[in-house]
Amino acid sequence: MRIAVIGGGPAGMTAAYEISRQLGQEVDTLDLFEKSDRVGGLSKSMDLWGQRVDLGPHRFFSHDARINSLWLEVVQGHYEIVDRQTRIYYKKKFFDYPIRPFNALRGLGLLEAARCLLSYMKERIAPTRDTSTFEGWVTSRFGQRLYRIFFKTYSEKLWGIPCTELDSDFAAQRIKKLSLLEAIKNAFFQGMKNKHATLVDQFAYPTGGTGSVYESMQAMIESRGGQILVGTGVERVITVNGKVISLQLENGEIRKYDHIVSSMPISLLVEKLPEVPPSVADHAKSLKFRNTILVYLRVERTDLFTDQWLYIHEKSLQMGRVTNFRNWVSQIYRDSASTILCMEYWCYFEDELWSLDAESMISLAMEEIAQTGLVDREDVTEGHVERLPRCYPVYFRGYREIMKPVETYLSSIAHLHVIGRYGAYKYNNQDHSILMGMLAAENILKGTRHDLWAINTDYEVYQEASVITKTGLMINKP
Ligand SMILES: Cc1cc2nc3c(=O)[nH]c(=O)nc-3n(C[C@H](O)[C@H](O)[C@H](O)COP(=O)(O)OP(=O)(O)OC[C@H]3O[C@@H](n4cnc5c(N)ncnc54)[C@H](O)[C@@H]3O)c2cc1C
């Protein structure tokens, strides 16, 4: 059996890692093609100014024992447990995120807090009827006023569309079942056994940076005889009579395979499939992706703020999030006396921001970080820019109907396995992409029929629930 994997992010690397266990037995050839010069995808790490950084904040978290066991197997003890601190920066004040009612009350002041409570009570008496949009969904759980303060501005910055145009899937997957009432209960019963997913306040972080997980996978895949071809983009997948037969690389070379696992952007995959019906191609074309520009700043101080990252809700600032790499693990900043901050800017291809040159982006970031009062401009000595095209699949209203025929068509192609964040148009975190990779490998090797489209940020742990602790995996007994 000859297997190709497209993309060396968490999804593709995990699929190849799992398949490589069978190399020499059921599998003769295993090739992974990665377009960029290194593995890790959006979860890669890189060296910058003598320190190690990720592409924005990357907190690994899962309840699923299968995912956590795999992560621990790869990381081999090289991780630390980090106490999470993340806050919202709004009107020159900091609010805990996830929101904690007493902290929010203190920050907002009595009058505003009373208004928020009234608006929440109004919601309980006359609930918002349409909860299919992000606005409706959040308002129904927090009330209109809290929604406006803590959710609206940030979400509209991130997605670039009004919250009334955003599908509630985004909220349902990321905020889950949390409501103001549950947040209040949590505030009173901190030590509760089944803490809500968004209130988890510790996470495991690899001491070599997030990307070291996928670098270790690469070494293990190669040691078992698999090939990782970095700097090798795939142009298109070739099918004959509804079955995968080969793929064409960007350099024109054609290679034959029995199975192809794809985590390349779904719209680009579909566009170039030779037998795709025009209506399916049109649907895939109308999927939307949001881009990110990351601006790294080197600041000659070590005591800027204590959060791993901050959410920036100020409307007047274009940036959406600031990561402080000094507050993860000491192994990544080493003995440096400077701090690396990373500021996130979100845009579409057609936005002016996307075509701004690096120098202008760095100036904008310096100006904005100085405006927050968190950093003095004269302490910033260097800047660096990274661009991440298509890194957020946009859950606009109606996207599910558009995805349906695309999913159905791709599922009908024999021996094609579509996984990943932009690969499958799912707003995945690493754990979801890892699970997709694991199950795609199982489908190929064991002939199982896991529905890979069903795995997304909303999936429930249906096997053992677990958590990674300092000493390894802890299974949560039901
Ligand atoms: C700013 C930011 C913060 C995030 N924070 C977190 C977090 O805190 N926790 C968390 O768990 N997750 C986080 N994520 C999400 C996480 O990065 C992704 O879920 C994960 O990397 C997705 O893995 P993937 O393999 O599905 O896709 P990707 O990581 O996007 O990998 C896809 C790979 O395919 C390659 N590729 C594309 N086209 C081709 C082609 N034609 N040929 C060959 N190769 C190709 C790309 O170069 C890339 O390496 C964050 C993402 C971003 C952008």
The ligand as a MOL file (V3000), in Angstrom:
LIG
                    3D

  0  0  0     0  0            999 V3000
M  V30 BEGIN CTAB
M  V30 COUNTS 53 58 0 0 0
M  V30 BEGIN ATOM
M  V30 1 C -3.2180 32.4740 16.1800 0
M  V30 2 C -3.6580 31.0820 16.4520 0
M  V30 3 C -3.7640 30.6350 17.7560 0
M  V30 4 C -4.1450 29.3200 18.0220 0
M  V30 5 N -4.2200 28.8930 19.3230 0
M  V30 6 C -4.4460 27.6030 19.5950 0
M  V30 7 C -4.4290 27.1220 20.9340 0
M  V30 8 O -4.2590 27.8810 21.8890 0
M  V30 9 N -4.6200 25.8070 21.1360 0
M  V30 10 C -4.8040 24.9230 20.1050 0
M  V30 11 O -4.8950 23.7140 20.3590 0
M  V30 12 N -4.8740 25.3600 18.8330 0
M  V30 13 C -4.7030 26.6700 18.5570 0
M  V30 14 N -4.7500 27.1200 17.2600 0
M  V30 15 C -5.1950 26.1900 16.2250 0
M  V30 16 C -4.0910 25.2490 15.7410 0
M  V30 17 O -3.0000 26.0030 15.2810 0
M  V30 18 C -4.6820 24.4220 14.6140 0
M  V30 19 O -5.8490 23.7870 15.0810 0
M  V30 20 C -3.7870 23.3140 14.0910 0
M  V30 21 O -2.5060 23.7520 13.7420 0
M  V30 22 C -4.4900 22.7330 12.8690 0
M  V30 23 O -3.7520 21.6700 12.3710 0
M  V30 24 P -4.0040 21.1640 10.8810 0
M  V30 25 O -3.0070 20.1270 10.6240 0
M  V30 26 O -5.4320 20.8340 10.7590 0
M  V30 27 O -3.7670 22.4410 9.9640 0
M  V30 28 P -2.4880 23.3890 9.8050 0
M  V30 29 O -1.7940 23.5670 11.1090 0
M  V30 30 O -2.9880 24.5960 9.1070 0
M  V30 31 O -1.5230 22.5760 8.8430 0
M  V30 32 C -1.7820 22.4480 7.4850 0
M  V30 33 C -0.4380 22.2530 6.7810 0
M  V30 34 O -0.6690 21.9840 5.3890 0
M  V30 35 C 0.3380 22.6340 4.6270 0
M  V30 36 N -0.1620 22.8050 3.2570 0
M  V30 37 C -1.1380 23.6250 2.8240 0
M  V30 38 N -1.3260 23.4910 1.5020 0
M  V30 39 C -0.4600 22.5550 1.0910 0
M  V30 40 C -0.1750 21.9780 -0.1690 0
M  V30 41 N -0.8110 22.3470 -1.2710 0
M  V30 42 N 0.8060 21.0400 -0.2470 0
M  V30 43 C 1.4820 20.6490 0.8710 0
M  V30 44 N 1.2640 21.1720 2.0890 0
M  V30 45 C 0.2940 22.1030 2.1950 0
M  V30 46 C 0.5530 23.9420 5.3720 0
M  V30 47 O 1.7950 24.5340 5.0500 0
M  V30 48 C 0.4610 23.4790 6.8270 0
M  V30 49 O 1.7230 23.1210 7.3330 0
M  V30 50 C -4.4370 28.4330 16.9630 0
M  V30 51 C -4.3440 28.8960 15.6400 0
M  V30 52 C -3.9800 30.2000 15.3830 0
M  V30 53 C -3.9090 30.6820 13.9670 0
M  V30 END ATOM
M  V30 BEGIN BOND
M  V30 1 1 1 2
M  V30 2 1 2 3
M  V30 3 2 2 52
M  V30 4 2 3 4
M  V30 5 1 4 5
M  V30 6 1 4 50
M  V30 7 2 5 6
M  V30 8 1 6 7
M  V30 9 1 6 13
M  V30 10 2 7 8
M  V30 11 1 7 9
M  V30 12 1 9 10
M  V30 13 2 10 11
M  V30 14 1 10 12
M  V30 15 2 12 13
M  V30 16 1 13 14
M  V30 17 1 14 15
M  V30 18 1 14 50
M  V30 19 1 15 16
M  V30 20 1 16 17
M  V30 21 1 16 18
M  V30 22 1 18 19
M  V30 23 1 18 20
M  V30 24 1 20 21
M  V30 25 1 20 22
M  V30 26 1 22 23
M  V30 27 1 23 24
M  V30 28 2 24 25
M  V30 29 1 24 26
M  V30 30 1 24 27
M  V30 31 1 27 28
M  V30 32 2 28 29
M  V30 33 1 28 30
M  V30 34 1 28 31
M  V30 35 1 31 32
M  V30 36 1 32 33
M  V30 37 1 33 34
M  V30 38 1 33 48
M  V30 39 1 34 35
M  V30 40 1 35 36
M  V30 41 1 35 46
M  V30 42 1 36 37
M  V30 43 1 36 45
M  V30 44 2 37 38
M  V30 45 1 38 39
M  V30 46 1 39 40
M  V30 47 2 39 45
M  V30 48 1 40 41
M  V30 49 2 40 42
M  V30 50 1 42 43
M  V30 51 2 43 44
M  V30 52 1 44 45
M  V30 53 1 46 47
M  V30 54 1 46 48
M  V30 55 1 48 49
M  V30 56 2 50 51
M  V30 57 1 51 52
M  V30 58 1 52 53
M  V30 END BOND
M  V30 END CTAB
M  END
